[in-house]
Amino acid sequence: MNNARPGYLPGRIAGKGRLSPAGVKSPHEANDVKTDADDQEGLDSNLDSEAEVTCPYCGEQLTLTLDPDGGLAQEYVEDCPVCCRPWRVQVSYDEEGAAEVVLEQADD
């Protein structure tokens, strides 16, 4: 004899998947828990995303777009948009999120 109600499956909530074990928060309850990723996300939003720089070759003053998602210390090569010569770009962020940007000639 089957006592189950129509549409009822033991261990399931209709349309919601498996029941959580006792003491485990549901995904909706877990949304208010702060994670390390949340800390990094908040930090990224406080980091500078632009810096005023001067090309070490032609002397042109430019606004350099920074990538806060690249980490707190970065080094890469980028070409000057005016004279097309390569820069070695070093970016570091302080505790307040201010960027320190150093440009050097990359073809030394």
Backbone as CSV, one residue per row, in Angstrom:
resi,resn,N_x,N_y,N_z,CA_x,CA_y,CA_z,C_x,C_y,C_z
1,MET,0.832,-1.166,0.000,0.000,0.000,0.000,0.888,1.245,0.000
2,ASN,0.569,2.202,-0.853,1.349,3.417,-1.008,0.640,4.552,-0.293
3,ASN,1.259,5.068,0.814,0.656,6.152,1.596,1.107,7.526,1.109
4,ALA,1.994,7.566,0.146,2.553,8.844,-0.296,1.498,9.694,-0.966
5,ARG,1.615,10.996,-0.695,0.719,11.945,-1.353,1.175,12.119,-2.795
6,PRO,0.269,12.423,-3.704,0.672,12.657,-5.096,1.665,13.821,-5.173
7,GLY,2.752,13.641,-5.924,3.752,14.694,-6.105,4.742,14.800,-4.965
8,TYR,4.609,13.960,-3.924,5.505,14.018,-2.776,6.594,12.982,-2.925
9,LEU,7.841,13.420,-2.766,8.969,12.500,-2.775,9.713,12.662,-1.460
10,PRO,9.930,11.585,-0.717,10.664,11.706,0.544,12.040,12.330,0.299
11,GLY,12.433,13.247,1.195,13.738,13.893,1.066,13.758,15.021,0.063
12,ARG,12.620,15.436,-0.446,12.565,16.531,-1.421,11.496,17.534,-1.020
13,ILE,11.726,18.747,-1.424,10.718,19.786,-1.314,10.302,20.076,-2.743
14,ALA,9.027,20.131,-2.978,8.535,20.287,-4.347,9.246,21.441,-5.043
15,GLY,9.982,21.113,-6.120,10.659,22.117,-6.930,11.905,22.709,-6.299
16,LYS,12.342,22.252,-5.139,13.467,22.876,-4.452,14.678,21.961,-4.287
17,GLY,14.646,20.723,-4.706,15.793,19.839,-4.550,15.795,19.146,-3.205
18,ARG,16.962,18.633,-2.797,17.061,17.862,-1.558,16.967,18.756,-0.334
19,LEU,16.477,18.167,0.749,16.434,18.874,2.020,17.846,19.035,2.558
20,SER,18.105,20.130,3.235,19.406,20.349,3.846,19.477,19.614,5.168
21,PRO,20.641,19.074,5.526,20.793,18.468,6.843,20.582,19.527,7.919
22,ALA,20.223,19.087,9.109,19.965,20.009,10.212,21.200,20.880,10.449
23,GLY,21.003,22.178,10.664,22.088,23.094,10.950,22.766,23.683,9.726
24,VAL,22.439,23.217,8.531,23.041,23.760,7.312,22.107,24.821,6.765
25,LYS,22.663,25.988,6.485,21.847,27.090,5.977,21.448,26.842,4.539
26,SER,20.254,27.294,4.206,19.817,27.226,2.820,20.593,28.276,2.032
27,PRO,20.608,28.182,0.698,21.305,29.199,-0.094,20.801,30.607,0.195
28,HIS,19.521,30.756,0.498,18.967,32.079,0.775,19.497,32.617,2.096
29,GLU,19.629,31.743,3.109,20.163,32.167,4.392,21.662,32.418,4.298
30,ALA,22.348,31.674,3.460,23.795,31.792,3.342,24.215,33.079,2.643
31,ASN,23.299,33.759,1.961,23.653,34.979,1.233,24.152,36.083,2.145
32,ASP,23.809,36.051,3.417,24.249,37.104,4.311,25.596,36.800,4.965
33,VAL,26.242,35.715,4.583,27.547,35.350,5.115,28.619,36.004,4.258
34,LYS,29.549,36.740,4.901,30.627,37.416,4.186,31.767,36.438,3.951
35,THR,32.306,36.418,2.730,33.383,35.506,2.368,34.631,36.291,2.009
36,ASP,35.765,35.577,1.826,37.001,36.225,1.385,36.810,36.886,0.029
37,ALA,36.008,36.265,-0.838,35.749,36.844,-2.160,35.039,38.183,-2.012
38,ASP,34.130,38.282,-1.025,33.451,39.553,-0.782,34.453,40.612,-0.350
39,ASP,35.412,40.216,0.506,36.429,41.162,0.943,37.242,41.660,-0.243
40,GLN,37.656,40.764,-1.140,38.433,41.146,-2.315,37.601,42.024,-3.234
41,GLU,36.309,41.679,-3.396,35.435,42.474,-4.257,35.312,43.890,-3.721
42,GLY,35.144,44.035,-2.415,35.064,45.354,-1.813,36.356,46.109,-1.976
43,LEU,37.481,45.405,-1.859,38.781,46.020,-2.035,38.943,46.509,-3.464
44,ASP,38.570,45.679,-4.453,38.691,46.063,-5.856,37.919,47.339,-6.155
45,SER,36.755,47.506,-5.546,35.945,48.686,-5.833,36.591,49.948,-5.273
46,ASN,37.534,49.812,-4.311,38.218,50.964,-3.735,39.558,51.247,-4.396
47,LEU,39.996,50.405,-5.310,41.292,50.587,-5.952,41.182,51.553,-7.127
48,ASP,42.220,52.382,-7.292,42.259,53.300,-8.433,42.167,52.521,-9.737
49,SER,41.449,53.058,-10.697,41.338,52.411,-12.007,41.962,53.253,-13.116
50,GLU,42.515,54.418,-12.754,43.199,55.284,-13.712,44.368,55.968,-13.022
51,ALA,45.370,56.317,-13.815,46.522,57.063,-13.294,47.026,58.008,-14.377
52,GLU,47.469,59.176,-13.954,48.086,60.130,-14.864,49.566,59.776,-14.967
53,VAL,50.049,59.566,-16.189,51.440,59.171,-16.413,52.054,60.044,-17.507
54,THR,53.383,60.017,-17.578,54.122,60.726,-18.619,54.982,59.711,-19.351
55,CYS,54.876,59.682,-20.668,55.657,58.749,-21.471,57.149,59.041,-21.285
56,PRO,57.956,58.004,-20.970,59.389,58.225,-20.784,60.141,58.498,-22.089
57,TYR,59.471,58.360,-23.227,60.099,58.635,-24.527,59.717,60.012,-25.059
58,CYS,58.421,60.238,-25.272,57.975,61.466,-25.938,57.511,62.556,-24.974
59,GLY,57.354,62.222,-23.695,56.964,63.230,-22.708,55.476,63.543,-22.674
60,GLU,54.694,62.869,-23.478,53.241,63.115,-23.506,52.619,62.682,-22.177
61,GLN,51.734,63.546,-21.627,50.993,63.196,-20.419,49.696,62.515,-20.824
62,LEU,49.442,61.344,-20.223,48.302,60.510,-20.600,47.598,59.961,-19.367
63,THR,46.364,59.538,-19.561,45.643,58.811,-18.524,45.737,57.329,-18.859
64,LEU,46.343,56.569,-17.955,46.518,55.128,-18.132,45.394,54.407,-17.396
65,THR,44.678,53.542,-18.104,43.627,52.741,-17.476,44.278,51.558,-16.776
66,LEU,43.950,51.385,-15.489,44.504,50.306,-14.674,43.482,49.193,-14.519
67,ASP,43.969,47.986,-14.235,43.104,46.827,-14.029,43.214,46.367,-12.579
68,PRO,42.328,46.853,-11.686,42.394,46.444,-10.287,42.270,44.933,-10.087
69,ASP,41.614,44.234,-11.005,41.464,42.780,-10.894,42.783,42.049,-11.152
70,GLY,43.794,42.755,-11.639,45.087,42.136,-11.928,45.938,41.883,-10.698
71,GLY,45.510,42.347,-9.543,46.246,42.121,-8.309,46.816,43.403,-7.742
72,LEU,47.321,43.305,-6.517,47.832,44.481,-5.821,49.221,44.902,-6.301
73,ALA,49.942,44.010,-6.973,51.242,44.339,-7.568,51.257,43.750,-8.982
74,GLN,51.508,44.598,-9.961,51.451,44.173,-11.358,52.676,44.707,-12.108
75,GLU,53.083,43.969,-13.132,54.124,44.437,-14.046,53.798,43.919,-15.436
76,TYR,53.812,44.803,-16.406,53.487,44.420,-17.781,54.079,45.435,-18.746
77,VAL,54.023,45.141,-20.047,54.510,46.038,-21.091,53.308,46.568,-21.859
78,GLU,53.325,47.865,-22.097,52.249,48.519,-22.864,52.890,49.582,-23.749
79,ASP,52.355,49.767,-24.938,52.887,50.765,-25.872,52.245,52.126,-25.640
80,CYS,53.051,53.170,-25.805,52.532,54.537,-25.736,51.566,54.734,-26.904
81,PRO,50.364,55.258,-26.644,49.417,55.476,-27.740,49.804,56.651,-28.638
82,VAL,50.799,57.439,-28.245,51.228,58.583,-29.049,52.433,58.214,-29.922
83,CYS,53.517,57.739,-29.287,54.746,57.459,-30.049,54.961,55.968,-30.329
84,CYS,54.113,55.116,-29.790,54.125,53.659,-30.023,55.366,52.949,-29.476
85,ARG,56.124,53.589,-28.601,57.282,52.944,-27.988,56.821,52.164,-26.758
86,PRO,57.504,51.063,-26.423,57.045,50.195,-25.324,57.444,50.721,-23.936
87,TRP,56.480,50.671,-23.008,56.717,51.007,-21.609,56.765,49.725,-20.794
88,ARG,57.580,49.704,-19.772,57.487,48.697,-18.719,56.681,49.378,-17.616
89,VAL,55.497,48.842,-17.333,54.580,49.444,-16.366,54.607,48.617,-15.087
90,GLN,54.834,49.296,-13.963,54.755,48.659,-12.651,53.673,49.382,-11.859
91,VAL,52.705,48.607,-11.360,51.588,49.160,-10.597,51.560,48.474,-9.242
92,SER,51.423,49.276,-8.190,51.207,48.717,-6.856,50.169,49.585,-6.149
93,TYR,49.407,48.967,-5.274,48.349,49.658,-4.542,48.685,49.708,-3.056
94,ASP,48.408,50.852,-2.420,48.601,50.943,-0.973,47.333,50.514,-0.240
95,GLU,47.330,50.613,1.079,46.193,50.145,1.887,44.892,50.887,1.593
96,GLU,45.002,52.140,1.145,43.794,52.922,0.832,43.309,52.698,-0.594
97,GLY,44.059,51.935,-1.392,43.662,51.660,-2.770,44.252,52.610,-3.785
98,ALA,45.141,53.519,-3.338,45.788,54.445,-4.265,46.876,53.701,-5.038
99,ALA,46.913,53.940,-6.336,47.887,53.264,-7.189,49.166,54.080,-7.287
100,GLU,50.285,53.382,-7.214,51.574,53.985,-7.545,51.991,53.328,-8.870
101,VAL,52.196,54.157,-9.900,52.524,53.661,-11.232,53.895,54.180,-11.622
102,VAL,54.771,53.259,-12.044,56.114,53.611,-12.511,56.219,53.153,-13.964
103,LEU,56.603,54.089,-14.843,56.847,53.768,-16.254,58.336,53.844,-16.517
104,GLU,58.844,52.854,-17.240,60.231,52.850,-17.672,60.287,52.496,-19.140
105,GLN,61.354,52.886,-19.800,61.547,52.481,-21.177,61.750,50.964,-21.209
106,ALA,61.020,50.274,-22.082,61.080,48.815,-22.121,62.069,48.293,-23.149
107,ASP,62.594,49.147,-24.006,63.506,48.643,-25.033,64.968,48.882,-24.698
108,ASP,65.288,48.987,-23.412,66.682,49.160,-22.973,67.482,47.912,-23.211
